[in-house]
Amino acid sequence: MTKLKQTFANPTRSPIFLNLELSTARFRLNPGEELILLYDSNDPPSDDNGSALRIEIIPECSGIELAIYTAESVMFYPDGREAPQDFGPA
């Protein structure tokens, strides 16, 4: 099974929250940091356009928050360490 990699970077001065939908995983992406999502290349398309990942901005949040539609539930730092989940306030 081949894994694909998607990197999320935060060039802003505020944290960004990444929610992995289909699970309840939520991660804080601090300013200047990157998180990596590894996902199965055999996953079915997440939308009618054939996109590998569907990413939506979650409205009505106090900061930037994204919903990423995937069957995965973990994200990693660029050095390979697993990123901790974060359910704290923005």
TAWOPE-V296976 format. One record per helix or strand of 2 or more residues. SS is the DSSP state (H for helix, E for strand). FROM is the first residue (numbers start at 1). TO is the last residue. If there is no record, write none. Layout:
BEGIN
ss/from/to
SS/FROM/TO
SS/FROM/TO
END
This chain:
BEGIN
ss/from/to
E/3/9
E/16/21
E/24/29
E/34/40
E/54/57
E/64/69
END
